């Protein structure tokens, strides 16, 4: 996640942010979670993806 200096670096993303951010559907993202390729972290009732986990997921996609 590159930061252009105009906004603070995010440490985590709400799961609902990911479809638009990654141009992937919710179903696809849930499949990736179920397969263990994308890690969700629960905080109360919310599901978030830590920025480090998202970076690892994207790096694995690039490596394919």
N, CA, C and O atoms as a GROMACS GRO file, in nm:
protein
  256
    1UNK      N    1   0.083  -0.117   0.000
    1UNK     CA    2   0.000   0.000   0.000
    1UNK      C    3   0.088   0.125   0.000
    1UNK      O    4   0.147   0.161   0.102
    2UNK      N    5   0.097   0.188  -0.112
    2UNK     CA    6   0.179   0.308  -0.120
    2UNK      C    7   0.100   0.428  -0.072
    2UNK      O    8  -0.021   0.438  -0.095
    3UNK      N    9   0.169   0.517  -0.006
    3UNK     CA   10   0.108   0.638   0.046
    3UNK      C   11   0.171   0.755  -0.026
    3UNK      O   12   0.293   0.768  -0.029
    4UNK      N   13   0.088   0.841  -0.085
    4UNK     CA   14   0.140   0.955  -0.159
    4UNK      C   15   0.168   1.076  -0.069
    4UNK      O   16   0.198   1.184  -0.119
    5UNK      N   17   0.159   1.057   0.061
    5UNK     CA   18   0.190   1.164   0.154
    5UNK      C   19   0.075   1.254   0.189
    5UNK      O   20   0.089   1.340   0.276
    6UNK      N   21  -0.040   1.239   0.125
    6UNK     CA   22  -0.153   1.327   0.152
    6UNK      C   23  -0.251   1.268   0.253
    6UNK      O   24  -0.336   1.340   0.306
    7UNK      N   25  -0.240   1.139   0.278
    7UNK     CA   26  -0.330   1.077   0.375
    7UNK      C   27  -0.252   0.981   0.463
    7UNK      O   28  -0.152   0.924   0.419
    8UNK      N   29  -0.297   0.963   0.586
    8UNK     CA   30  -0.225   0.870   0.674
    8UNK      C   31  -0.234   0.727   0.622
    8UNK      O   32  -0.332   0.689   0.558
    9UNK      N   33  -0.131   0.650   0.649
    9UNK     CA   34  -0.130   0.510   0.609
    9UNK      C   35  -0.231   0.433   0.693
    9UNK      O   36  -0.231   0.442   0.816
   10UNK      N   37  -0.316   0.358   0.626
   10UNK     CA   38  -0.415   0.278   0.697
   10UNK      C   39  -0.349   0.151   0.747
   10UNK      O   40  -0.267   0.092   0.678
   11UNK      N   41  -0.385   0.109   0.867
   11UNK     CA   42  -0.332  -0.014   0.925
   11UNK      C   43  -0.425  -0.131   0.901
   11UNK      O   44  -0.383  -0.247   0.910
   12UNK      N   45  -0.552  -0.102   0.871
   12UNK     CA   46  -0.650  -0.208   0.849
   12UNK      C   47  -0.762  -0.154   0.761
   12UNK      O   48  -0.784  -0.033   0.752
   13UNK      N   49  -0.832  -0.246   0.696
   13UNK     CA   50  -0.943  -0.211   0.608
   13UNK      C   51  -1.065  -0.289   0.650
   13UNK      O   52  -1.055  -0.408   0.680
   14UNK      N   53  -1.179  -0.225   0.652
   14UNK     CA   54  -1.304  -0.296   0.676
   14UNK      C   55  -1.330  -0.387   0.557
   14UNK      O   56  -1.300  -0.350   0.443
   15UNK      N   57  -1.385  -0.505   0.582
   15UNK     CA   58  -1.408  -0.600   0.473
   15UNK      C   59  -1.495  -0.537   0.365
   15UNK      O   60  -1.477  -0.566   0.247
   16UNK      N   61  -1.588  -0.451   0.404
   16UNK     CA   62  -1.677  -0.388   0.306
   16UNK      C   63  -1.604  -0.292   0.213
   16UNK      O   64  -1.655  -0.259   0.106
   17UNK      N   65  -1.484  -0.246   0.252
   17UNK     CA   66  -1.405  -0.157   0.166
   17UNK      C   67  -1.334  -0.233   0.054
   17UNK      O   68  -1.305  -0.176  -0.051
   18UNK      N   69  -1.307  -0.361   0.075
   18UNK     CA   70  -1.220  -0.436  -0.014
   18UNK      C   71  -1.273  -0.456  -0.156
   18UNK      O   72  -1.195  -0.444  -0.250
   19UNK      N   73  -1.402  -0.486  -0.176
   19UNK     CA   74  -1.446  -0.508  -0.315
   19UNK      C   75  -1.414  -0.389  -0.407
   19UNK      O   76  -1.363  -0.409  -0.517
   20UNK      N   77  -1.442  -0.270  -0.364
   20UNK     CA   78  -1.414  -0.152  -0.447
   20UNK      C   79  -1.264  -0.127  -0.458
   20UNK      O   80  -1.215  -0.090  -0.564
   21UNK      N   81  -1.193  -0.146  -0.349
   21UNK     CA   82  -1.049  -0.119  -0.346
   21UNK      C   83  -0.971  -0.217  -0.435
   21UNK      O   84  -0.872  -0.179  -0.497
   22UNK      N   85  -1.018  -0.343  -0.440
   22UNK     CA   86  -0.946  -0.446  -0.515
   22UNK      C   87  -1.011  -0.480  -0.649
   22UNK      O   88  -0.955  -0.558  -0.726
   23UNK      N   89  -1.128  -0.423  -0.676
   23UNK     CA   90  -1.205  -0.457  -0.796
   23UNK      C   91  -1.237  -0.605  -0.802
   23UNK      O   92  -1.230  -0.668  -0.908
   24UNK      N   93  -1.272  -0.661  -0.687
   24UNK     CA   94  -1.313  -0.800  -0.676
   24UNK      C   95  -1.448  -0.804  -0.606
   24UNK      O   96  -1.479  -0.718  -0.524
   25UNK      N   97  -1.528  -0.904  -0.638
   25UNK     CA   98  -1.659  -0.918  -0.575
   25UNK      C   99  -1.648  -0.973  -0.434
   25UNK      O  100  -1.548  -1.036  -0.398
   26UNK      N  101  -1.751  -0.949  -0.356
   26UNK     CA  102  -1.755  -1.000  -0.218
   26UNK      C  103  -1.746  -1.152  -0.215
   26UNK      O  104  -1.677  -1.209  -0.130
   27UNK      N  105  -1.815  -1.218  -0.308
   27UNK     CA  106  -1.813  -1.364  -0.312
   27UNK      C  107  -1.671  -1.415  -0.335
   27UNK      O  108  -1.628  -1.510  -0.271
   28UNK      N  109  -1.601  -1.352  -0.427
   28UNK     CA  110  -1.462  -1.391  -0.455
   28UNK      C  111  -1.375  -1.372  -0.332
   28UNK      O  112  -1.293  -1.457  -0.300
   29UNK      N  113  -1.394  -1.260  -0.264
   29UNK     CA  114  -1.314  -1.234  -0.144
   29UNK      C  115  -1.345  -1.335  -0.034
   29UNK      O  116  -1.254  -1.382   0.035
   30UNK      N  117  -1.473  -1.370  -0.017
   30UNK     CA  118  -1.507  -1.471   0.083
   30UNK      C  119  -1.447  -1.608   0.046
   30UNK      O  120  -1.406  -1.683   0.134
   31UNK      N  121  -1.443  -1.639  -0.084
   31UNK     CA  122  -1.378  -1.763  -0.127
   31UNK      C  123  -1.230  -1.762  -0.091
   31UNK      O  124  -1.175  -1.864  -0.049
   32UNK      N  125  -1.165  -1.648  -0.108
   32UNK     CA  126  -1.023  -1.636  -0.075
   32UNK      C  127  -1.001  -1.653   0.076
   32UNK      O  128  -0.903  -1.713   0.118
   33UNK      N  129  -1.093  -1.600   0.155
   33UNK     CA  130  -1.085  -1.617   0.301
   33UNK      C  131  -1.104  -1.764   0.337
   33UNK      O  132  -1.027  -1.820   0.416
   34UNK      N  133  -1.205  -1.827   0.278
   34UNK     CA  134  -1.235  -1.968   0.308
   34UNK      C  135  -1.117  -2.058   0.270
   34UNK      O  136  -1.089  -2.156   0.338
   35UNK      N  137  -1.048  -2.024   0.160
   35UNK     CA  138  -0.934  -2.103   0.114
   35UNK      C  139  -0.807  -2.073   0.195
   35UNK      O  140  -0.706  -2.141   0.178
   36UNK      N  141  -0.814  -1.972   0.282
   36UNK     CA  142  -0.700  -1.939   0.365
   36UNK      C  143  -0.598  -1.847   0.299
   36UNK      O  144  -0.488  -1.828   0.352
   37UNK      N  145  -0.633  -1.791   0.185
   37UNK     CA  146  -0.539  -1.703   0.114
   37UNK      C  147  -0.549  -1.557   0.158
   37UNK      O  148  -0.457  -1.479   0.138
   38UNK      N  149  -0.662  -1.521   0.218
   38UNK     CA  150  -0.682  -1.386   0.271
   38UNK      C  151  -0.727  -1.400   0.415
   38UNK      O  152  -0.822  -1.473   0.444
   39UNK      N  153  -0.660  -1.331   0.505
   39UNK     CA  154  -0.689  -1.346   0.647
   39UNK      C  155  -0.780  -1.233   0.696
   39UNK      O  156  -0.750  -1.115   0.678
   40UNK      N  157  -0.890  -1.272   0.759
   40UNK     CA  158  -0.981  -1.178   0.824
   40UNK      C  159  -0.952  -1.177   0.973
   40UNK      O  160  -0.919  -1.280   1.032
   41UNK      N  161  -0.964  -1.062   1.033
   41UNK     CA  162  -0.950  -1.047   1.178
   41UNK      C  163  -1.082  -0.991   1.229
   41UNK      O  164  -1.130  -0.890   1.180
   42UNK      N  165  -1.139  -1.057   1.328
   42UNK     CA  166  -1.264  -1.009   1.387
   42UNK      C  167  -1.235  -0.915   1.503
   42UNK      O  168  -1.151  -0.944   1.588
   43UNK      N  169  -1.306  -0.803   1.504
   43UNK     CA  170  -1.300  -0.708   1.615
   43UNK      C  171  -1.446  -0.682   1.652
   43UNK      O  172  -1.517  -0.607   1.584
   44UNK      N  173  -1.488  -0.745   1.759
   44UNK     CA  174  -1.630  -0.740   1.792
   44UNK      C  175  -1.708  -0.808   1.680
   44UNK      O  176  -1.682  -0.923   1.648
   45UNK      N  177  -1.803  -0.737   1.623
   45UNK     CA  178  -1.882  -0.791   1.512
   45UNK      C  179  -1.822  -0.758   1.376
   45UNK      O  180  -1.867  -0.810   1.274
   46UNK      N  181  -1.722  -0.672   1.374
   46UNK     CA  182  -1.661  -0.629   1.246
   46UNK      C  183  -1.554  -0.725   1.200
   46UNK      O  184  -1.482  -0.784   1.281
   47UNK      N  185  -1.544  -0.739   1.071
   47UNK     CA  186  -1.436  -0.815   1.010
   47UNK      C  187  -1.345  -0.716   0.939
   47UNK      O  188  -1.390  -0.637   0.856
   48UNK      N  189  -1.217  -0.721   0.973
   48UNK     CA  190  -1.121  -0.632   0.910
   48UNK      C  191  -1.008  -0.715   0.851
   48UNK      O  192  -0.986  -0.830   0.888
   49UNK      N  193  -0.938  -0.653   0.759
   49UNK     CA  194  -0.818  -0.713   0.702
   49UNK      C  195  -0.704  -0.618   0.735
   49UNK      O  196  -0.705  -0.501   0.696
   50UNK      N  197  -0.606  -0.669   0.806
   50UNK     CA  198  -0.490  -0.586   0.840
   50UNK      C  199  -0.412  -0.554   0.714
   50UNK      O  200  -0.404  -0.637   0.623
   51UNK      N  201  -0.355  -0.435   0.707
   51UNK     CA  202  -0.283  -0.392   0.587
   51UNK      C  203  -0.170  -0.488   0.552
   51UNK      O  204  -0.146  -0.514   0.434
   52UNK      N  205  -0.101  -0.541   0.651
   52UNK     CA  206   0.007  -0.637   0.625
   52UNK      C  207  -0.048  -0.765   0.561
   52UNK      O  208   0.014  -0.820   0.470
   53UNK      N  209  -0.163  -0.812   0.609
   53UNK     CA  210  -0.223  -0.933   0.552
   53UNK      C  211  -0.269  -0.908   0.408
   53UNK      O  212  -0.258  -0.995   0.322
   54UNK      N  213  -0.321  -0.788   0.382
   54UNK     CA  214  -0.363  -0.754   0.246
   54UNK      C  215  -0.242  -0.746   0.153
   54UNK      O  216  -0.248  -0.792   0.039
   55UNK      N  217  -0.133  -0.688   0.201
   55UNK     CA  218  -0.011  -0.680   0.121
   55UNK      C  219   0.042  -0.819   0.087
   55UNK      O  220   0.084  -0.843  -0.026
   56UNK      N  221   0.039  -0.910   0.183
   56UNK     CA  222   0.083  -1.048   0.158
   56UNK      C  223  -0.007  -1.117   0.055
   56UNK      O  224   0.042  -1.186  -0.034
   57UNK      N  225  -0.136  -1.098   0.067
   57UNK     CA  226  -0.232  -1.156  -0.028
   57UNK      C  227  -0.202  -1.107  -0.169
   57UNK      O  228  -0.196  -1.187  -0.263
   58UNK      N  229  -0.182  -0.976  -0.184
   58UNK     CA  230  -0.155  -0.920  -0.317
   58UNK      C  231  -0.020  -0.967  -0.371
   58UNK      O  232  -0.007  -0.990  -0.491
   59UNK      N  233   0.079  -0.980  -0.284
   59UNK     CA  234   0.211  -1.029  -0.328
   59UNK      C  235   0.202  -1.171  -0.379
   59UNK      O  236   0.267  -1.206  -0.478
   60UNK      N  237   0.121  -1.255  -0.313
   60UNK     CA  238   0.103  -1.393  -0.359
   60UNK      C  239   0.033  -1.397  -0.494
   60UNK      O  240   0.064  -1.483  -0.577
   61UNK      N  241  -0.061  -1.305  -0.517
   61UNK     CA  242  -0.128  -1.299  -0.647
   61UNK      C  243  -0.027  -1.263  -0.757
   61UNK      O  244  -0.029  -1.321  -0.866
   62UNK      N  245   0.059  -1.170  -0.727
   62UNK     CA  246   0.159  -1.125  -0.823
   62UNK      C  247   0.258  -1.237  -0.854
   62UNK      O  248   0.305  -1.248  -0.967
   63UNK      N  249   0.289  -1.319  -0.756
   63UNK     CA  250   0.387  -1.426  -0.771
   63UNK      C  251   0.336  -1.540  -0.860
   63UNK      O  252   0.416  -1.618  -0.913
   64UNK      N  253   0.204  -1.549  -0.877
   64UNK     CA  254   0.147  -1.659  -0.959
   64UNK      C  255   0.179  -1.642  -1.104
   64UNK      O  256   0.139  -1.724  -1.186
   0.00000   0.00000   0.00000
